[in-house]
Amino acid sequence: SEHLRTGYEKELNDHWNKLEQAHLGLGEALKAEDDEQINLQVTEAGKVIDAMVKGAFKTIKPQLVEKKRPDAKSKPQAKKGAGSKAVQKKAK
């Protein structure tokens, strides 16, 4: 699955490049002591980080999990609230 690996490596590199740009922009704003620009750069950096996290969990992580466990699709999904039974057992 070399194609998948190339895809998520490219995605991670794209996120990394955007983070570097945000870091540089924030550094320049801090040096200039421009509060408005600092606020803007922090907001933009937050958007970049959110996009990276969403991309990692929606695209990259599932590919890595599937690579490690090829039978992952065949396993049934846990039902909502299944964790509550474990909590009840611990409480007793």
PDB file of N, CA, C and O in Angstrom, chain B, residues numbered from 101:
ATOM      1  N   SER B 101       0.825  -1.174   0.000  1.00  0.00           N
ATOM      2  CA  SER B 101       0.000   0.000   0.000  1.00  0.00           C
ATOM      3  C   SER B 101       0.884   1.258   0.000  1.00  0.00           C
ATOM      4  O   SER B 101       0.706   2.177   0.799  1.00  0.00           O
ATOM      5  N   GLU B 102       1.821   1.251  -0.914  1.00  0.00           N
ATOM      6  CA  GLU B 102       2.763   2.373  -1.054  1.00  0.00           C
ATOM      7  C   GLU B 102       2.036   3.664  -1.423  1.00  0.00           C
ATOM      8  O   GLU B 102       2.430   4.750  -0.996  1.00  0.00           O
ATOM      9  N   HIS B 103       0.968   3.538  -2.223  1.00  0.00           N
ATOM     10  CA  HIS B 103       0.200   4.714  -2.640  1.00  0.00           C
ATOM     11  C   HIS B 103      -0.410   5.423  -1.425  1.00  0.00           C
ATOM     12  O   HIS B 103      -0.363   6.650  -1.338  1.00  0.00           O
ATOM     13  N   LEU B 104      -0.982   4.658  -0.487  1.00  0.00           N
ATOM     14  CA  LEU B 104      -1.555   5.252   0.727  1.00  0.00           C
ATOM     15  C   LEU B 104      -0.488   5.952   1.551  1.00  0.00           C
ATOM     16  O   LEU B 104      -0.698   7.058   2.050  1.00  0.00           O
ATOM     17  N   ARG B 105       0.666   5.291   1.689  1.00  0.00           N
ATOM     18  CA  ARG B 105       1.752   5.874   2.477  1.00  0.00           C
ATOM     19  C   ARG B 105       2.197   7.196   1.864  1.00  0.00           C
ATOM     20  O   ARG B 105       2.388   8.182   2.576  1.00  0.00           O
ATOM     21  N   THR B 106       2.360   7.216   0.557  1.00  0.00           N
ATOM     22  CA  THR B 106       2.756   8.448  -0.126  1.00  0.00           C
ATOM     23  C   THR B 106       1.709   9.532   0.109  1.00  0.00           C
ATOM     24  O   THR B 106       2.054  10.695   0.322  1.00  0.00           O
ATOM     25  N   GLY B 107       0.435   9.155   0.071  1.00  0.00           N
ATOM     26  CA  GLY B 107      -0.648  10.119   0.274  1.00  0.00           C
ATOM     27  C   GLY B 107      -0.629  10.740   1.655  1.00  0.00           C
ATOM     28  O   GLY B 107      -0.723  11.960   1.790  1.00  0.00           O
ATOM     29  N   TYR B 108      -0.508   9.902   2.694  1.00  0.00           N
ATOM     30  CA  TYR B 108      -0.541  10.509   4.028  1.00  0.00           C
ATOM     31  C   TYR B 108       0.763  11.190   4.377  1.00  0.00           C
ATOM     32  O   TYR B 108       0.764  12.116   5.188  1.00  0.00           O
ATOM     33  N   GLU B 109       1.884  10.767   3.792  1.00  0.00           N
ATOM     34  CA  GLU B 109       3.137  11.504   4.005  1.00  0.00           C
ATOM     35  C   GLU B 109       3.034  12.887   3.375  1.00  0.00           C
ATOM     36  O   GLU B 109       3.492  13.872   3.953  1.00  0.00           O
ATOM     37  N   LYS B 110       2.431  12.960   2.190  1.00  0.00           N
ATOM     38  CA  LYS B 110       2.246  14.257   1.528  1.00  0.00           C
ATOM     39  C   LYS B 110       1.333  15.148   2.377  1.00  0.00           C
ATOM     40  O   LYS B 110       1.599  16.336   2.559  1.00  0.00           O
ATOM     41  N   GLU B 111       0.257  14.552   2.890  1.00  0.00           N
ATOM     42  CA  GLU B 111      -0.666  15.331   3.718  1.00  0.00           C
ATOM     43  C   GLU B 111       0.031  15.864   4.967  1.00  0.00           C
ATOM     44  O   GLU B 111      -0.145  17.029   5.323  1.00  0.00           O
ATOM     45  N   LEU B 112       0.818  15.025   5.632  1.00  0.00           N
ATOM     46  CA  LEU B 112       1.550  15.472   6.818  1.00  0.00           C
ATOM     47  C   LEU B 112       2.548  16.569   6.474  1.00  0.00           C
ATOM     48  O   LEU B 112       2.685  17.538   7.221  1.00  0.00           O
ATOM     49  N   ASN B 113       3.243  16.428   5.356  1.00  0.00           N
ATOM     50  CA  ASN B 113       4.195  17.462   4.935  1.00  0.00           C
ATOM     51  C   ASN B 113       3.483  18.773   4.637  1.00  0.00           C
ATOM     52  O   ASN B 113       3.994  19.844   4.967  1.00  0.00           O
ATOM     53  N   ASP B 114       2.304  18.701   4.014  1.00  0.00           N
ATOM     54  CA  ASP B 114       1.531  19.917   3.750  1.00  0.00           C
ATOM     55  C   ASP B 114       1.150  20.605   5.061  1.00  0.00           C
ATOM     56  O   ASP B 114       1.271  21.823   5.187  1.00  0.00           O
ATOM     57  N   HIS B 115       0.689  19.816   6.036  1.00  0.00           N
ATOM     58  CA  HIS B 115       0.342  20.390   7.341  1.00  0.00           C
ATOM     59  C   HIS B 115       1.582  20.991   8.003  1.00  0.00           C
ATOM     60  O   HIS B 115       1.518  22.075   8.583  1.00  0.00           O
ATOM     61  N   TRP B 116       2.700  20.288   7.916  1.00  0.00           N
ATOM     62  CA  TRP B 116       3.942  20.768   8.529  1.00  0.00           C
ATOM     63  C   TRP B 116       4.356  22.105   7.917  1.00  0.00           C
ATOM     64  O   TRP B 116       4.744  23.025   8.637  1.00  0.00           O
ATOM     65  N   ASN B 117       4.273  22.214   6.588  1.00  0.00           N
ATOM     66  CA  ASN B 117       4.637  23.467   5.914  1.00  0.00           C
ATOM     67  C   ASN B 117       3.744  24.615   6.378  1.00  0.00           C
ATOM     68  O   ASN B 117       4.223  25.727   6.598  1.00  0.00           O
ATOM     69  N   LYS B 118       2.456  24.347   6.524  1.00  0.00           N
ATOM     70  CA  LYS B 118       1.536  25.387   6.996  1.00  0.00           C
ATOM     71  C   LYS B 118       1.856  25.787   8.440  1.00  0.00           C
ATOM     72  O   LYS B 118       1.771  26.962   8.798  1.00  0.00           O
ATOM     73  N   LEU B 119       2.222  24.803   9.263  1.00  0.00           N
ATOM     74  CA  LEU B 119       2.612  25.116  10.647  1.00  0.00           C
ATOM     75  C   LEU B 119       3.870  25.975  10.682  1.00  0.00           C
ATOM     76  O   LEU B 119       3.967  26.910  11.476  1.00  0.00           O
ATOM     77  N   GLU B 120       4.832  25.656   9.821  1.00  0.00           N
ATOM     78  CA  GLU B 120       6.060  26.462   9.767  1.00  0.00           C
ATOM     79  C   GLU B 120       5.744  27.893   9.356  1.00  0.00           C
ATOM     80  O   GLU B 120       6.299  28.834   9.923  1.00  0.00           O
ATOM     81  N   GLN B 121       4.858  28.070   8.374  1.00  0.00           N
ATOM     82  CA  GLN B 121       4.473  29.413   7.941  1.00  0.00           C
ATOM     83  C   GLN B 121       3.788  30.168   9.080  1.00  0.00           C
ATOM     84  O   GLN B 121       4.050  31.351   9.297  1.00  0.00           O
ATOM     85  N   ALA B 122       2.903  29.470   9.807  1.00  0.00           N
ATOM     86  CA  ALA B 122       2.218  30.101  10.938  1.00  0.00           C
ATOM     87  C   ALA B 122       3.224  30.488  12.019  1.00  0.00           C
ATOM     88  O   ALA B 122       3.109  31.554  12.625  1.00  0.00           O
ATOM     89  N   HIS B 123       4.198  29.631  12.258  1.00  0.00           N
ATOM     90  CA  HIS B 123       5.237  29.896  13.257  1.00  0.00           C
ATOM     91  C   HIS B 123       6.039  31.137  12.869  1.00  0.00           C
ATOM     92  O   HIS B 123       6.293  32.002  13.706  1.00  0.00           O
ATOM     93  N   LEU B 124       6.434  31.222  11.609  1.00  0.00           N
ATOM     94  CA  LEU B 124       7.197  32.386  11.144  1.00  0.00           C
ATOM     95  C   LEU B 124       6.376  33.666  11.255  1.00  0.00           C
ATOM     96  O   LEU B 124       6.883  34.699  11.691  1.00  0.00           O
ATOM     97  N   GLY B 125       5.111  33.594  10.862  1.00  0.00           N
ATOM     98  CA  GLY B 125       4.238  34.764  10.945  1.00  0.00           C
ATOM     99  C   GLY B 125       4.054  35.230  12.376  1.00  0.00           C
ATOM    100  O   GLY B 125       4.057  36.430  12.652  1.00  0.00           O
ATOM    101  N   LEU B 126       3.896  34.285  13.283  1.00  0.00           N
ATOM    102  CA  LEU B 126       3.737  34.636  14.691  1.00  0.00           C
ATOM    103  C   LEU B 126       5.023  35.244  15.243  1.00  0.00           C
ATOM    104  O   LEU B 126       4.976  36.202  16.015  1.00  0.00           O
ATOM    105  N   GLY B 127       6.163  34.695  14.851  1.00  0.00           N
ATOM    106  CA  GLY B 127       7.450  35.245  15.286  1.00  0.00           C
ATOM    107  C   GLY B 127       7.626  36.687  14.842  1.00  0.00           C
ATOM    108  O   GLY B 127       8.091  37.527  15.611  1.00  0.00           O
ATOM    109  N   GLU B 128       7.250  36.974  13.588  1.00  0.00           N
ATOM    110  CA  GLU B 128       7.363  38.344  13.071  1.00  0.00           C
ATOM    111  C   GLU B 128       6.421  39.285  13.820  1.00  0.00           C
ATOM    112  O   GLU B 128       6.790  40.416  14.139  1.00  0.00           O
ATOM    113  N   ALA B 129       5.209  38.816  14.098  1.00  0.00           N
ATOM    114  CA  ALA B 129       4.241  39.646  14.821  1.00  0.00           C
ATOM    115  C   ALA B 129       4.721  39.932  16.242  1.00  0.00           C
ATOM    116  O   ALA B 129       4.542  41.039  16.749  1.00  0.00           O
ATOM    117  N   LEU B 130       5.328  38.939  16.880  1.00  0.00           N
ATOM    118  CA  LEU B 130       5.853  39.141  18.236  1.00  0.00           C
ATOM    119  C   LEU B 130       7.001  40.143  18.239  1.00  0.00           C
ATOM    120  O   LEU B 130       7.078  40.999  19.120  1.00  0.00           O
ATOM    121  N   LYS B 131       7.895  40.039  17.255  1.00  0.00           N
ATOM    122  CA  LYS B 131       9.014  40.990  17.167  1.00  0.00           C
ATOM    123  C   LYS B 131       8.511  42.405  16.946  1.00  0.00           C
ATOM    124  O   LYS B 131       9.061  43.360  17.494  1.00  0.00           O
ATOM    125  N   ALA B 132       7.465  42.537  16.143  1.00  0.00           N
ATOM    126  CA  ALA B 132       6.910  43.858  15.846  1.00  0.00           C
ATOM    127  C   ALA B 132       6.037  44.382  16.988  1.00  0.00           C
ATOM    128  O   ALA B 132       5.615  45.538  16.979  1.00  0.00           O
ATOM    129  N   GLU B 133       5.774  43.516  17.968  1.00  0.00           N
ATOM    130  CA  GLU B 133       4.912  43.874  19.097  1.00  0.00           C
ATOM    131  C   GLU B 133       3.567  44.426  18.623  1.00  0.00           C
ATOM    132  O   GLU B 133       3.034  45.384  19.183  1.00  0.00           O
ATOM    133  N   ASP B 134       3.035  43.795  17.577  1.00  0.00           N
ATOM    134  CA  ASP B 134       1.765  44.201  16.978  1.00  0.00           C
ATOM    135  C   ASP B 134       0.669  43.265  17.497  1.00  0.00           C
ATOM    136  O   ASP B 134       0.507  42.147  17.008  1.00  0.00           O
ATOM    137  N   ASP B 135      -0.079  43.744  18.499  1.00  0.00           N
ATOM    138  CA  ASP B 135      -1.091  42.900  19.138  1.00  0.00           C
ATOM    139  C   ASP B 135      -2.143  42.385  18.163  1.00  0.00           C
ATOM    140  O   ASP B 135      -2.563  41.232  18.252  1.00  0.00           O
ATOM    141  N   GLU B 136      -2.566  43.231  17.237  1.00  0.00           N
ATOM    142  CA  GLU B 136      -3.575  42.818  16.259  1.00  0.00           C
ATOM    143  C   GLU B 136      -3.037  41.689  15.378  1.00  0.00           C
ATOM    144  O   GLU B 136      -3.737  40.713  15.109  1.00  0.00           O
ATOM    145  N   GLN B 137      -1.799  41.831  14.936  1.00  0.00           N
ATOM    146  CA  GLN B 137      -1.178  40.810  14.093  1.00  0.00           C
ATOM    147  C   GLN B 137      -0.918  39.524  14.894  1.00  0.00           C
ATOM    148  O   GLN B 137      -1.068  38.423  14.366  1.00  0.00           O
ATOM    149  N   ILE B 138      -0.534  39.666  16.154  1.00  0.00           N
ATOM    150  CA  ILE B 138      -0.320  38.493  17.017  1.00  0.00           C
ATOM    151  C   ILE B 138      -1.628  37.715  17.136  1.00  0.00           C
ATOM    152  O   ILE B 138      -1.647  36.494  16.979  1.00  0.00           O
ATOM    153  N   ASN B 139      -2.714  38.424  17.412  1.00  0.00           N
ATOM    154  CA  ASN B 139      -4.023  37.788  17.536  1.00  0.00           C
ATOM    155  C   ASN B 139      -4.398  37.065  16.240  1.00  0.00           C
ATOM    156  O   ASN B 139      -4.874  35.930  16.270  1.00  0.00           O
ATOM    157  N   LEU B 140      -4.180  37.725  15.115  1.00  0.00           N
ATOM    158  CA  LEU B 140      -4.483  37.126  13.815  1.00  0.00           C
ATOM    159  C   LEU B 140      -3.643  35.870  13.580  1.00  0.00           C
ATOM    160  O   LEU B 140      -4.161  34.847  13.131  1.00  0.00           O
ATOM    161  N   GLN B 141      -2.358  35.949  13.883  1.00  0.00           N
ATOM    162  CA  GLN B 141      -1.460  34.811  13.657  1.00  0.00           C
ATOM    163  C   GLN B 141      -1.800  33.631  14.566  1.00  0.00           C
ATOM    164  O   GLN B 141      -1.730  32.479  14.140  1.00  0.00           O
ATOM    165  N   VAL B 142      -2.168  33.914  15.813  1.00  0.00           N
ATOM    166  CA  VAL B 142      -2.560  32.840  16.734  1.00  0.00           C
ATOM    167  C   VAL B 142      -3.841  32.174  16.227  1.00  0.00           C
ATOM    168  O   VAL B 142      -3.966  30.950  16.261  1.00  0.00           O
ATOM    169  N   THR B 143      -4.784  32.982  15.761  1.00  0.00           N
ATOM    170  CA  THR B 143      -6.025  32.439  15.208  1.00  0.00           C
ATOM    171  C   THR B 143      -5.737  31.562  13.998  1.00  0.00           C
ATOM    172  O   THR B 143      -6.288  30.468  13.876  1.00  0.00           O
ATOM    173  N   GLU B 144      -4.878  32.037  13.105  1.00  0.00           N
ATOM    174  CA  GLU B 144      -4.524  31.260  11.914  1.00  0.00           C
ATOM    175  C   GLU B 144      -3.794  29.971  12.288  1.00  0.00           C
ATOM    176  O   GLU B 144      -4.045  28.919  11.700  1.00  0.00           O
ATOM    177  N   ALA B 145      -2.896  30.053  13.260  1.00  0.00           N
ATOM    178  CA  ALA B 145      -2.173  28.855  13.706  1.00  0.00           C
ATOM    179  C   ALA B 145      -3.155  27.836  14.283  1.00  0.00           C
ATOM    180  O   ALA B 145      -3.010  26.634  14.058  1.00  0.00           O
ATOM    181  N   GLY B 146      -4.136  28.309  15.013  1.00  0.00           N
ATOM    182  CA  GLY B 146      -5.166  27.417  15.559  1.00  0.00           C
ATOM    183  C   GLY B 146      -5.929  26.699  14.461  1.00  0.00           C
ATOM    184  O   GLY B 146      -6.229  25.512  14.583  1.00  0.00           O
ATOM    185  N   LYS B 147      -6.246  27.417  13.387  1.00  0.00           N
ATOM    186  CA  LYS B 147      -6.946  26.805  12.249  1.00  0.00           C
ATOM    187  C   LYS B 147      -6.076  25.737  11.595  1.00  0.00           C
ATOM    188  O   LYS B 147      -6.566  24.670  11.227  1.00  0.00           O
ATOM    189  N   VAL B 148      -4.788  26.026  11.452  1.00  0.00           N
ATOM    190  CA  VAL B 148      -3.858  25.063  10.852  1.00  0.00           C
ATOM    191  C   VAL B 148      -3.779  23.806  11.717  1.00  0.00           C
ATOM    192  O   VAL B 148      -3.809  22.688  11.202  1.00  0.00           O
ATOM    193  N   ILE B 149      -3.680  23.994  13.019  1.00  0.00           N
ATOM    194  CA  ILE B 149      -3.587  22.849  13.934  1.00  0.00           C
ATOM    195  C   ILE B 149      -4.879  22.034  13.897  1.00  0.00           C
ATOM    196  O   ILE B 149      -4.831  20.804  13.862  1.00  0.00           O
ATOM    197  N   ASP B 150      -6.033  22.706  13.903  1.00  0.00           N
ATOM    198  CA  ASP B 150      -7.310  21.990  13.818  1.00  0.00           C
ATOM    199  C   ASP B 150      -7.392  21.164  12.540  1.00  0.00           C
ATOM    200  O   ASP B 150      -7.818  20.010  12.569  1.00  0.00           O
ATOM    201  N   ALA B 151      -6.983  21.756  11.421  1.00  0.00           N
ATOM    202  CA  ALA B 151      -7.019  21.038  10.143  1.00  0.00           C
ATOM    203  C   ALA B 151      -6.092  19.831  10.176  1.00  0.00           C
ATOM    204  O   ALA B 151      -6.419  18.776   9.632  1.00  0.00           O
ATOM    205  N   MET B 152      -4.942  19.985  10.810  1.00  0.00           N
ATOM    206  CA  MET B 152      -3.994  18.877  10.895  1.00  0.00           C
ATOM    207  C   MET B 152      -4.570  17.746  11.743  1.00  0.00           C
ATOM    208  O   MET B 152      -4.464  16.578  11.370  1.00  0.00           O
ATOM    209  N   VAL B 153      -5.170  18.078  12.862  1.00  0.00           N
ATOM    210  CA  VAL B 153      -5.746  17.055  13.740  1.00  0.00           C
ATOM    211  C   VAL B 153      -6.886  16.334  13.025  1.00  0.00           C
ATOM    212  O   VAL B 153      -6.965  15.106  13.059  1.00  0.00           O
ATOM    213  N   LYS B 154      -7.761  17.094  12.383  1.00  0.00           N
ATOM    214  CA  LYS B 154      -8.872  16.475  11.657  1.00  0.00           C
ATOM    215  C   LYS B 154      -8.348  15.584  10.542  1.00  0.00           C
ATOM    216  O   LYS B 154      -8.851  14.479  10.340  1.00  0.00           O
ATOM    217  N   GLY B 155      -7.350  16.054   9.824  1.00  0.00           N
ATOM    218  CA  GLY B 155      -6.761  15.249   8.751  1.00  0.00           C
ATOM    219  C   GLY B 155      -6.114  13.994   9.285  1.00  0.00           C
ATOM    220  O   GLY B 155      -6.213  12.927   8.679  1.00  0.00           O
ATOM    221  N   ALA B 156      -5.451  14.121  10.417  1.00  0.00           N
ATOM    222  CA  ALA B 156      -4.768  12.965  10.999  1.00  0.00           C
ATOM    223  C   ALA B 156      -5.761  11.895  11.418  1.00  0.00           C
ATOM    224  O   ALA B 156      -5.510  10.707  11.215  1.00  0.00           O
ATOM    225  N   PHE B 157      -6.874  12.291  11.995  1.00  0.00           N
ATOM    226  CA  PHE B 157      -7.833  11.304  12.482  1.00  0.00           C
ATOM    227  C   PHE B 157      -8.747  10.778  11.384  1.00  0.00           C
ATOM    228  O   PHE B 157      -9.185   9.629  11.449  1.00  0.00           O
ATOM    229  N   LYS B 158      -9.044  11.596  10.376  1.00  0.00           N
ATOM    230  CA  LYS B 158      -9.949  11.143   9.322  1.00  0.00           C
ATOM    231  C   LYS B 158      -9.222  10.408   8.203  1.00  0.00           C
ATOM    232  O   LYS B 158      -9.777   9.483   7.610  1.00  0.00           O
ATOM    233  N   THR B 159      -8.012  10.799   7.913  1.00  0.00           N
ATOM    234  CA  THR B 159      -7.311  10.253   6.754  1.00  0.00           C
ATOM    235  C   THR B 159      -6.123   9.400   7.132  1.00  0.00           C
ATOM    236  O   THR B 159      -6.007   8.258   6.686  1.00  0.00           O
ATOM    237  N   ILE B 160      -5.248   9.937   7.941  1.00  0.00           N
ATOM    238  CA  ILE B 160      -3.965   9.283   8.198  1.00  0.00           C
ATOM    239  C   ILE B 160      -4.102   8.128   9.180  1.00  0.00           C
ATOM    240  O   ILE B 160      -3.656   7.019   8.886  1.00  0.00           O
ATOM    241  N   LYS B 161      -4.709   8.363  10.336  1.00  0.00           N
ATOM    242  CA  LYS B 161      -4.797   7.324  11.361  1.00  0.00           C
ATOM    243  C   LYS B 161      -5.534   6.079  10.866  1.00  0.00           C
ATOM    244  O   LYS B 161      -5.043   4.973  11.089  1.00  0.00           O
ATOM    245  N   PRO B 162      -6.695   6.206  10.199  1.00  0.00           N
ATOM    246  CA  PRO B 162      -7.360   4.992   9.714  1.00  0.00           C
ATOM    247  C   PRO B 162      -6.488   4.175   8.760  1.00  0.00           C
ATOM    248  O   PRO B 162      -6.545   2.945   8.769  1.00  0.00           O
ATOM    249  N   GLN B 163      -5.692   4.843   7.949  1.00  0.00           N
ATOM    250  CA  GLN B 163      -4.815   4.121   7.029  1.00  0.00           C
ATOM    251  C   GLN B 163      -3.745   3.361   7.796  1.00  0.00           C
ATOM    252  O   GLN B 163      -3.410   2.230   7.443  1.00  0.00           O
ATOM    253  N   LEU B 164      -3.211   3.972   8.837  1.00  0.00           N
ATOM    254  CA  LEU B 164      -2.189   3.302   9.635  1.00  0.00           C
ATOM    255  C   LEU B 164      -2.785   2.116  10.384  1.00  0.00           C
ATOM    256  O   LEU B 164      -2.166   1.055  10.466  1.00  0.00           O
ATOM    257  N   VAL B 165      -3.991   2.293  10.932  1.00  0.00           N
ATOM    258  CA  VAL B 165      -4.643   1.211  11.664  1.00  0.00           C
ATOM    259  C   VAL B 165      -4.945   0.057  10.719  1.00  0.00           C
ATOM    260  O   VAL B 165      -4.717  -1.103  11.065  1.00  0.00           O
ATOM    261  N   GLU B 166      -5.457   0.364   9.522  1.00  0.00           N
ATOM    262  CA  GLU B 166      -5.761  -0.682   8.549  1.00  0.00           C
ATOM    263  C   GLU B 166      -4.501  -1.415   8.133  1.00  0.00           C
ATOM    264  O   GLU B 166      -4.527  -2.623   7.901  1.00  0.00           O
ATOM    265  N   LYS B 167      -3.407  -0.695   8.038  1.00  0.00           N
ATOM    266  CA  LYS B 167      -2.153  -1.328   7.643  1.00  0.00           C
ATOM    267  C   LYS B 167      -1.698  -2.317   8.718  1.00  0.00           C
ATOM    268  O   LYS B 167      -1.215  -3.405   8.404  1.00  0.00           O
ATOM    269  N   LYS B 168      -1.854  -1.932   9.984  1.00  0.00           N
ATOM    270  CA  LYS B 168      -1.437  -2.800  11.083  1.00  0.00           C
ATOM    271  C   LYS B 168      -2.412  -3.952  11.289  1.00  0.00           C
ATOM    272  O   LYS B 168      -1.999  -5.072  11.590  1.00  0.00           O
ATOM    273  N   ARG B 169      -3.709  -3.682  11.127  1.00  0.00           N
ATOM    274  CA  ARG B 169      -4.747  -4.687  11.358  1.00  0.00           C
ATOM    275  C   ARG B 169      -5.622  -4.788  10.120  1.00  0.00           C
ATOM    276  O   ARG B 169      -6.631  -4.088  10.031  1.00  0.00           O
ATOM    277  N   PRO B 170      -5.274  -5.626   9.175  1.00  0.00           N
ATOM    278  CA  PRO B 170      -6.056  -5.714   7.942  1.00  0.00           C
ATOM    279  C   PRO B 170      -7.497  -6.166   8.180  1.00  0.00           C
ATOM    280  O   PRO B 170      -8.351  -5.942   7.322  1.00  0.00           O
ATOM    281  N   ASP B 171      -7.790  -6.795   9.317  1.00  0.00           N
ATOM    282  CA  ASP B 171      -9.146  -7.252   9.608  1.00  0.00           C
ATOM    283  C   ASP B 171      -9.986  -6.188  10.323  1.00  0.00           C
ATOM    284  O   ASP B 171     -11.083  -6.487  10.793  1.00  0.00           O
ATOM    285  N   ALA B 172      -9.488  -4.963  10.408  1.00  0.00           N
ATOM    286  CA  ALA B 172     -10.166  -3.907  11.168  1.00  0.00           C
ATOM    287  C   ALA B 172     -11.578  -3.644  10.645  1.00  0.00           C
ATOM    288  O   ALA B 172     -12.475  -3.347  11.434  1.00  0.00           O
ATOM    289  N   LYS B 173     -11.792  -3.746   9.348  1.00  0.00           N
ATOM    290  CA  LYS B 173     -13.111  -3.465   8.788  1.00  0.00           C
ATOM    291  C   LYS B 173     -14.123  -4.544   9.151  1.00  0.00           C
ATOM    292  O   LYS B 173     -15.318  -4.259   9.228  1.00  0.00           O
ATOM    293  N   SER B 174     -13.679  -5.761   9.375  1.00  0.00           N
ATOM    294  CA  SER B 174     -14.596  -6.862   9.647  1.00  0.00           C
ATOM    295  C   SER B 174     -15.066  -6.901  11.099  1.00  0.00           C
ATOM    296  O   SER B 174     -16.033  -7.596  11.410  1.00  0.00           O
ATOM    297  N   LYS B 175     -14.411  -6.176  11.983  1.00  0.00           N
ATOM    298  CA  LYS B 175     -14.793  -6.188  13.399  1.00  0.00           C
ATOM    299  C   LYS B 175     -16.000  -5.279  13.611  1.00  0.00           C
ATOM    300  O   LYS B 175     -16.066  -4.196  13.030  1.00  0.00           O
ATOM    301  N   PRO B 176     -16.955  -5.708  14.437  1.00  0.00           N
ATOM    302  CA  PRO B 176     -18.129  -4.864  14.703  1.00  0.00           C
ATOM    303  C   PRO B 176     -17.737  -3.633  15.509  1.00  0.00           C
ATOM    304  O   PRO B 176     -16.822  -3.670  16.333  1.00  0.00           O
ATOM    305  N   GLN B 177     -18.437  -2.566  15.256  1.00  0.00           N
ATOM    306  CA  GLN B 177     -18.181  -1.320  15.976  1.00  0.00           C
ATOM    307  C   GLN B 177     -18.833  -1.398  17.349  1.00  0.00           C
ATOM    308  O   GLN B 177     -19.908  -1.980  17.495  1.00  0.00           O
ATOM    309  N   ALA B 178     -18.197  -0.822  18.342  1.00  0.00           N
ATOM    310  CA  ALA B 178     -18.754  -0.776  19.692  1.00  0.00           C
ATOM    311  C   ALA B 178     -19.970   0.138  19.688  1.00  0.00           C
ATOM    312  O   ALA B 178     -19.975   1.181  19.034  1.00  0.00           O
ATOM    313  N   LYS B 179     -21.000  -0.263  20.423  1.00  0.00           N
ATOM    314  CA  LYS B 179     -22.209   0.540  20.503  1.00  0.00           C
ATOM    315  C   LYS B 179     -21.984   1.689  21.472  1.00  0.00           C
ATOM    316  O   LYS B 179     -21.176   1.600  22.396  1.00  0.00           O
ATOM    317  N   LYS B 180     -22.718   2.767  21.238  1.00  0.00           N
ATOM    318  CA  LYS B 180     -22.625   3.907  22.154  1.00  0.00           C
ATOM    319  C   LYS B 180     -23.093   3.464  23.529  1.00  0.00           C
ATOM    320  O   LYS B 180     -24.062   2.715  23.656  1.00  0.00           O
ATOM    321  N   GLY B 181     -22.406   3.926  24.544  1.00  0.00           N
ATOM    322  CA  GLY B 181     -22.781   3.593  25.903  1.00  0.00           C
ATOM    323  C   GLY B 181     -22.154   2.309  26.405  1.00  0.00           C
ATOM    324  O   GLY B 181     -22.358   1.939  27.561  1.00  0.00           O
ATOM    325  N   ALA B 182     -21.397   1.620  25.566  1.00  0.00           N
ATOM    326  CA  ALA B 182     -20.772   0.370  25.994  1.00  0.00           C
ATOM    327  C   ALA B 182     -19.797   0.607  27.140  1.00  0.00           C
ATOM    328  O   ALA B 182     -19.613  -0.261  27.993  1.00  0.00           O
ATOM    329  N   GLY B 183     -19.180   1.766  27.160  1.00  0.00           N
ATOM    330  CA  GLY B 183     -18.231   2.084  28.218  1.00  0.00           C
ATOM    331  C   GLY B 183     -18.900   2.272  29.569  1.00  0.00           C
ATOM    332  O   GLY B 183     -18.252   2.155  30.609  1.00  0.00           O
ATOM    333  N   SER B 184     -20.202   2.565  29.557  1.00  0.00           N
ATOM    334  CA  SER B 184     -20.888   2.805  30.829  1.00  0.00           C
ATOM    335  C   SER B 184     -20.961   1.543  31.676  1.00  0.00           C
ATOM    336  O   SER B 184     -20.955   1.634  32.904  1.00  0.00           O
ATOM    337  N   LYS B 185     -21.029   0.367  31.055  1.00  0.00           N
ATOM    338  CA  LYS B 185     -21.049  -0.883  31.817  1.00  0.00           C
ATOM    339  C   LYS B 185     -19.752  -1.056  32.596  1.00  0.00           C
ATOM    340  O   LYS B 185     -19.762  -1.484  33.750  1.00  0.00           O
ATOM    341  N   ALA B 186     -18.646  -0.721  31.961  1.00  0.00           N
ATOM    342  CA  ALA B 186     -17.349  -0.830  32.630  1.00  0.00           C
ATOM    343  C   ALA B 186     -17.287   0.115  33.826  1.00  0.00           C
ATOM    344  O   ALA B 186     -16.731  -0.229  34.870  1.00  0.00           O
ATOM    345  N   VAL B 187     -17.852   1.289  33.669  1.00  0.00           N
ATOM    346  CA  VAL B 187     -17.859   2.261  34.762  1.00  0.00           C
ATOM    347  C   VAL B 187     -18.716   1.736  35.907  1.00  0.00           C
ATOM    348  O   VAL B 187     -18.350   1.884  37.073  1.00  0.00           O
ATOM    349  N   GLN B 188     -19.867   1.117  35.579  1.00  0.00           N
ATOM    350  CA  GLN B 188     -20.742   0.576  36.617  1.00  0.00           C
ATOM    351  C   GLN B 188     -20.055  -0.548  37.378  1.00  0.00           C
ATOM    352  O   GLN B 188     -20.179  -0.637  38.599  1.00  0.00           O
ATOM    353  N   LYS B 189     -19.334  -1.403  36.668  1.00  0.00           N
ATOM    354  CA  LYS B 189     -18.633  -2.503  37.320  1.00  0.00           C
ATOM    355  C   LYS B 189     -17.576  -1.978  38.283  1.00  0.00           C
ATOM    356  O   LYS B 189     -17.406  -2.508  39.380  1.00  0.00           O
ATOM    357  N   LYS B 190     -16.867  -0.930  37.865  1.00  0.00           N
ATOM    358  CA  LYS B 190     -15.833  -0.352  38.723  1.00  0.00           C
ATOM    359  C   LYS B 190     -16.449   0.280  39.965  1.00  0.00           C
ATOM    360  O   LYS B 190     -15.851   0.244  41.040  1.00  0.00           O
ATOM    361  N   ALA B 191     -17.634   0.857  39.826  1.00  0.00           N
ATOM    362  CA  ALA B 191     -18.287   1.546  40.932  1.00  0.00           C
ATOM    363  C   ALA B 191     -18.746   0.572  42.011  1.00  0.00           C
ATOM    364  O   ALA B 191     -18.828   0.940  43.183  1.00  0.00           O
ATOM    365  N   LYS B 192     -19.045  -0.665  41.626  1.00  0.00           N
ATOM    366  CA  LYS B 192     -19.547  -1.660  42.600  1.00  0.00           C
ATOM    367  C   LYS B 192     -18.493  -2.168  43.475  1.00  0.00           C
ATOM    368  O   LYS B 192     -18.757  -3.004  44.339  1.00  0.00           O
TER     369      LYS B 192
END
